[in-house]
């Protein structure tokens, strides 16, 4: 991990990292969750989620153009709020969101892989396979940037191409017309709040673009290429998500999608392509989830290492050899393994959505309040991004309070602990220096 070097990631490699996280955690893990909250309108939810994510991405692009950094979001928060509690806590919320994302993808890997063996739903092998994936991803990450960049690029090409084949083939077999993509009427079974809440999952599916900012110190010509990589990644993923969602809706009813929500793409491939389609789809899911975990672990270790270096989070090496970044890899993977082993996919996704939206609101507000002139942002766009995040987060929490209040309680408790813990740590560091 000490071998990370400036200019070691090309624009293509940065795009591969971004799409690696987005597609790995997005369409495979979250399509069923989105359909459960939005019914037949779930393809549209992915499109609206892309629009909302684009408003947020505007701020990240403006920040990256001015402050390209290997610390990414953590450095942006520091610029906006200074080296204090808000910066540290906001950065940890993002880091935890990314670790939660790793667990989400790991469990998705297990769910899809087991479809090849007709395993029972909720099989013990789902978390076991997820944990094995996390261990493999750790081993790849300690190999350095070149291995990560090459593997991410290769896997990104395979999965984007594979998903395109799945989507186009699924639509063709079903005789599906794009003119009939959306239903003529909206089901009364879903409330407006539920539709809005579904957007939290689609935004989570796109949040992988932030991974690119965490690697700013390694990307060639970062002042331009970080922003370019973000825009290209969002465009590619929006196109892939929309096509795949339409293909799934053409081959499965909403009850069927919800029943197989942890492996809905694999289920949708059966009526379209039979057993060979199942093997193909599961193969693409395996590639997508592997690359997603590799890219996410890479990014979160960079951010947490930077936070440690500037004394915003504590660190103890516990006798481990190697440098700081390697240690952060170990901690990241251990936390992800615990989540993978003990939480189901739906709750992992919910925690990730709440943490990410909360962090994004904190960052957008800091830019609006303290950096709007320095980085020359359009104030209206930033305000719109904040309002959209607040609306989606509010609707999502309302729905979860109604049907799974434990997720909300755990999220609030963890966020309070993060802020209190950071305040205590920073005060201790001040007293120690004094």
C-alpha positions, 0 to 999 in steps of 0.5 A: 500500500505504500507504493501508491504513486502520483499519476498511477491511475489513468482516466480510463482506470479512474472510470473503471474504479467508479463504475466498478463500485456503482455497478457492483453495488447498484443494479445487482444488489438494489434493483429488487429493493427499489422495486419493492418501494416503487412497483412498476415505476422502478425503472423510472426511479433509477433515472430520477436517482441519476438526476439527483446524483448529478446535482450532487456530483456537480459540487464534487466536480467543482471541488476536484477541479480545485482540490485534487487529493488522495483524501477526496471527500475527507479533504473537501470536508476539511476545506469546508469546515476546517480540521475539526469534529464536523470534518472528521465525523462527516468523513467517517460517515462516508467511510462507514457508508463505503464499508457498508457498501462493501458488505452489501456487494459481498452478500450480493456475491453470495446470493447470486453465486448460490443461484448456480446450485439451487441453494435455499434462500437465506442459506448460511453460504451467502455470508460465508461466500461474502466473507471469502470475497472480502478476503480475496479483495484484501489480497488484491488491494495489497498488491498496489495500484497497477494490479487494481487499475488493470483488474478494475478496467478488465472487469468493468469492460466485462460487466458493462458488456455483459449487462448490455447483452443481458438487457438487450437480449431480455428486451428482445426475447420479451418483445418489449417496446420502449414506447411501453416502458412505463405503465399507463397507470400508477398502482394505488398500492404505493404512496408518494412517500414510498416512491420518493423513499425508493430514490434513496436506494437508487442514489446509493447505487450511484454513489460510487462516483465519489470513489473517484475523488478519493483517488485524486492524488493518483489520477493523471491530470486530476484537475480535469480528469477527476471531473471527467471520470465522474461524468463518464461513470455516471452516464455509463451507469445510468444507461446500464441501470435503465436498460437492465431495469427495463429488461427485468420489468419485461420478464418478471412481474413486480411480485416476482421481482420482490420475491427474488429481490436479492438476486432479481437479475438471475431470476429475470434471466430464466424466462428469457434465456433458460439455464444458460442465461442464468449461468451468464447472468450469475457470471456477470454478477460475480465479476461485477461484485468482485470488482465493486469490492476491490474498488471500494476497499481501495478508496476507503483505505485511502480516505481513512489513511489520510484522516489518520495522518492529519490526526482526525481519527485514532489509530493503533497498529496492534503490532501489525507490520507494514504502513498506515494504509495497509493497516486501514485496509485490515480495519476496513475489511474486518468491519465489512466482514462483521456486517456481511456475517450478521446483517441481511442485504436489505438492512445493509443497504438501508444503513448505507443510504442513510449514512451517505445522504447524511454525509452528502448534506453535510458536504453540500452545506459546507460548500454553500456556506464556506467555499461557494466563492472559492470554487465558483459554484452555482448556488442554485444547483447546490441548494437544489442538491441539498433540498433533494437529499433532504426530501429523499432522506426524510421519506426514506426514514419515514418509511423505515420507521413504519416497517423497520425501525431498528435500522433507523435506531441503529443509524441514529445511534451510530451517528451520535457515537461518531460525533461524540467519539470524534469530539472526545478524540479531538479534545484529547489530542488538543490536551495532549499537545497542550 
